[in-house]
Structures are given as C-alpha cells and as structure tokens.
C-alpha cells in the first residue's frame, strides 16, 4: 500500500511539473532585442470611424513607443480628406493591386489590406527585419527610384512543400483549434445521452431500415440546427467585434460556463447545472415513444423524428452552447473572413458529428446499443470544463497566443494535463485517505444507502 501510494504521488508530481512547464510556455513572452542600424518608413492609409483602423492605430502607437525614431509612420486619412485618394491610388498602382478598403499599410516591398492578429505579427516582423537589415522606402517605389522586388506580401510563416504547394503555418492554429474544440464539443453528455437512448429504443424494433432512417434524420436535423446556431453567434460577434470589451465579456461568460461544468463533475446536477434536467427527461422519453408509434408509416416516422430532433436541440443548447461561443469568439478575434468561417464551420460540424456517427453505425451493424452512464458524463464534464476555462483565460489575457501553432498545442495540452491531474487525484490519491469526490462520490452514496 505504501509503495502504491508512493507511485501515485510520484505520478502526481510529474503531472504538476509538466503543468507548470506548459504554463510557463504559454504565459511567457521573450523580450526582443531592438537593433539600432536602420530607419523603417511605414505608410498608413486609414478612415476616421473604421474599427479596424482604430485597432491598428493602437498597435502603431505601441510600435512607436517600442522602436522610437527607428520607425517613421506617414499616415493619410481618406474618408474625410479626399485629397489623399490620389496618394493611395499611386501606391496601389505601384504595388499592383486594387485597394478594396482601409486600412492599407506599406512597409518596404510588402503591403497589407485590413488589420487582424496575423497581419499585426507580419507587420512587426517586417519592422524588425527592416531595422536590422534595412528596407526600401515605399515612396521610392512609387516615384520609380526603386524597383518593386518580389515576393510582395510573402508572410514568413508560408512554406512551400513539393507536390503540396504553399502552406501558411499560422492558419494551421485556427485549423487545429477547430478540430479539437469540435471534437470536445461533440463528445458532450447531453447529446450522447439522447442519441444512445433513441438508438436503444430503435434497435428493439429489430428493423435495420427504421434504425437507419430515424438515426440519419435525427443526426441531420440536430447538426443543421446547431450549424445555424453557430452561424448566428458568429454573425452577432462579427458585428460587435470593434468593441473589444464585447470579446472580453464573451470570454468571461464562457469562463463562468466552464466553471459550472467543473462544478458538475464534483457535484453532478446540484445547483446551477449545464445538463438536461431530470424534469425534462419524461418529455424527451414521450417524444421518443411518439417516434416509435409512428414507425409503421415512413413519412410519419420521419416527421416525428424531425420534431424530436428540433425539440431536443433547443433543450441541449444550454448544455452545448459554450464551445460554439468560444470558437466563434476566437475566429472573430482573428478577423476570419466569411469564406474561412464557412470552411471551418464545415470542418467543425464534421468533427462534431464523428462520435455520434460512430455510435450510430455500430448500432446499425450490430443492432445493439448501450446507454451512457452517469460516471462517463461526469468525466466528459470535467474535461470540457478544463478546456473551457483554459481557452477563456487565453481569450481574456491574449487571444494572439491562439494564432501560434505551438502555443495552441500547449493550451490544449494544458487542459488535458489538468484533467488527468484531477482524475488522478480523485481516483487514486484521495480515496487512499477515505475522501470520495467527483465520479467516486455517487458510489459512496449508494454504498451508504445499502448499509442503511
């Protein structure tokens, strides 16, 4: 027993060590040395009232304080000063593009239209390179004194691979975040409980055809409603994204929801809870029975399944809404385009449905279905809570961390490590001292009731 206890404490120590190492990786920034050799000329075209221009002005103020006289900013306001329009037209002609909006920024051979976290990093990289190595004055390119040398606007994070082509490593962080958040969001106890209960009823009809029809209709309708909900969240956050306090407020909200999920692990369904309440379950059971009663008529069965899926989706929103809000807030903070959102949403929904599709196809093939146990639901709550809290804190402190591939990995690894630490503590360490909490707590209650 002493040896076992010693091993548990050793494993706990190793997990804590890894936790603090990863924390240090995510929440530390290396101080950059500032060379003093060259002066960089930046040309900044903006509009008074443009929210992204206002964000870039804050960034440029920081750059001015950081680099002092080594950075000279030439700014031109366009909306209230139309006399500056010929200036931006000359710059655009010299660089070979059509300006589609503001802000527009020029440094050396590079230019940027718009402003977001990615472009901020590229601009600072261009400023640092220019100070260290020297860079052409964009005005000399416009005047024809210097030639525009390719490549223009070639981000340092773009690499070229044989047969594959160019890959932007910075964009992979949003891809990675979408995959992991979608996966964790899909593995949530509410949707899994409903699906396993529905499949358990269907397979008892011993009809593979009915199982396929009801299962596919149910999954399609719930996925469609969820995708519409996520689109609505993203659209709302996009319109209010210029107010930074909105993004912080959303992150604080999801942080609170994450804490509630953590509470659900230790005190399942006690107090405020993001689960399907016991009082709502009889209604869901009744809707499932209505589907079974309509199973003799295919169209009636499909209609009853659609009603069930729509009703369950509305009930599940309180259980699953946090991750779509976190994910949408992340995309908005990176100024993701509509096309990027659509492509990532398709990926999100595919990943989100993976676990349910696996359960569904297993039920179709074997005509057997097992119901989800409460213990499994609690453990899923624990992991989702840890991930919500970690992501929300990052969004509050510095969303730019999620723009870096390695930092993104570190953030998710932190959540996994924290989950493993709590599970080890609850499952192995505390029971040796007679303390039972989390998913061990219900077992202790049942044992106590049996003794009585």
RABEL-V952401 format. One record per pair of residues at least 24 apart in sequence whose ideal C-beta (glycine too) atoms are under 8 Angstrom apart, sorted by the first residue. I is the first residue (numbers start at 0). J is the second residue. If there is no record, write none. Layout:
i = {I:I}
j = {J:J}
//
This chain:
i = {0:3:4:7:7:7:7:8:10:11:11:11:11:14:14:14:14:15:17:18:18:18:18:21:21:21:21:22:24:24:24:25:25:25:25:25:25:26:31:33:33:33:33:34:34:34:35:35:36:36:36:37:37:37:37:37:37:37:38:38:38:38:38:39:39:39:39:39:39:39:39:39:39:39:40:40:40:40:40:40:41:41:41:41:41:41:41:41:41:42:42:42:42:42:42:42:42:42:43:43:43:43:43:43:43:44:44:44:44:44:44:44:44:44:44:44:44:45:45:45:45:45:45:46:46:46:46:46:47:47:47:48:49:49:49:50:50:51:51:51:51:51:51:51:52:52:52:53:54:54:55:55:55:55:58:58:58:62:62:62:66:66:69:70:70:73:77:89:90:90:93:93:93:93:94:94:94:95:95:105:106:106:107:107:107:108:108:108:108:108:108:108:108:109:109:109:110:110:111:113:114:115:115:116:116:116:116:116:116:117:117:117:117:117:117:119:120:120:120:121:121:124:168:169:169:169:171:172:172:172:172:172:172:173:173:173:173:173:173:173:173:174:174:175:175:175:175:176:176:176:176:177:177:177:177:177:178:178:179:180:180:180:180:180:180:181:181:181:181:181:181:181:181:182:182:182:182:183:183:183:183:184:184:184:184:184:184:184:185:185:185:185:185:185:186:186:187:187:187:187:188:188:188:188:188:188:188:188:189:189:189:189:189:189:190:190:190:190:190:191:191:191:191:191:191:192:192:192:192:193:193:193:193:194:194:194:194:195:195:195:195:195:196:196:196:196:197:197:197:198:198:198:198:199:199:199:200:200:200:200:201:201:201:202:202:202:202:204:204:205:206:207:207:209:209:210:210:210:211:212:212:212:212:213:213:213:213:214:214:214:215:216:216:216:216:217:217:217:218:218:218:218:220:220:220:220:220:221:221:221:221:222:222:222:224:224:224:225:225:225:225:225:226:226:228:228:228:229:229:229:229:229:230:232:232:232:233:233:233:233:233:236:236:236:237:240:240:240:246:246:246:246:246:247:247:249:249:249:250:250:250:250:250:251:251:252:253:253:253:253:253:253:253:253:254:254:254:254:254:256:256:256:257:257:257:257:257:257:257:257:258:258:259:260:260:260:260:260:260:261:261:261:261:261:262:263:263:263:264:264:264:264:264:264:264:264:265:265:265:267:267:267:267:267:273:273:273:274:274:274:275:275:275:279:282:283:283:283:283:286:286:321:321:322:322:325:325:325:325:328:329:329:329:329:332:332:332:333:333:333:373:374:374:377:377:378:378:381:381:381:381:382:382:382:385:385:385:385:385:386:386:388:389:389:389:390}
j = {431:431:431:423:427:428:431:428:423:420:423:424:428:416:419:420:423:420:416:413:416:417:420:409:412:413:416:413:405:406:409:393:400:406:409:410:413:396:127:65:66:69:130:127:130:131:69:130:130:131:133:69:129:130:131:132:133:134:68:69:70:71:130:66:69:70:71:106:107:125:126:129:130:134:71:73:106:136:137:138:70:71:72:73:104:105:106:122:126:73:74:75:90:104:105:106:137:138:72:73:74:75:102:103:104:74:75:77:83:86:87:90:98:101:102:103:104:74:75:76:77:101:102:76:77:78:101:102:76:78:79:78:78:101:102:240:241:101:102:113:114:115:241:334:101:102:114:241:114:241:102:104:114:119:114:119:122:122:123:126:126:130:130:126:130:138:101:141:137:141:137:140:141:147:140:147:151:147:151:137:134:137:134:135:137:134:135:140:147:148:149:150:151:151:152:153:151:152:152:334:334:333:334:332:333:334:398:399:402:154:169:170:333:334:402:399:169:399:402:154:155:155:404:402:403:404:404:401:402:403:404:406:407:329:330:333:335:339:343:401:402:343:346:404:407:408:411:326:329:401:407:326:343:346:347:350:346:350:411:322:325:326:347:386:390:322:326:346:347:348:349:350:351:350:351:353:354:322:382:383:386:319:322:323:326:347:351:383:350:351:352:353:354:355:354:379:318:319:379:383:274:318:371:375:376:377:379:380:274:275:314:315:318:319:221:315:318:319:355:354:355:358:371:376:379:275:370:371:376:275:283:311:315:218:355:358:359:358:368:369:370:371:283:284:287:370:287:290:307:358:359:362:368:368:369:370:287:288:290:291:291:362:368:362:366:367:368:291:294:366:294:363:366:294:300:362:363:366:363:297:300:301:304:290:294:300:304:359:362:363:359:301:304:305:308:304:307:308:352:355:356:359:304:305:308:309:312:308:311:312:315:348:351:352:308:309:312:312:319:323:348:351:344:348:316:320:323:323:326:327:344:347:344:323:324:327:327:330:331:340:344:327:328:331:331:331:332:334:328:331:332:394:398:394:395:324:328:394:325:328:391:394:395:391:395:324:321:324:325:328:387:390:391:394:387:388:391:392:395:320:321:387:321:383:384:385:386:387:388:391:384:388:384:321:380:381:383:384:387:380:381:384:385:388:384:377:380:384:377:378:380:381:384:421:437:438:436:437:440:373:376:377:380:441:317:318:321:318:376:380:314:315:318:314:310:307:310:311:314:310:311:383:387:383:387:387:390:391:394:394:390:394:398:401:394:398:401:398:401:402:441:438:441:437:438:422:438:418:421:422:437:414:415:418:414:415:417:418:421:411:414:414:413:414:417:414}
//
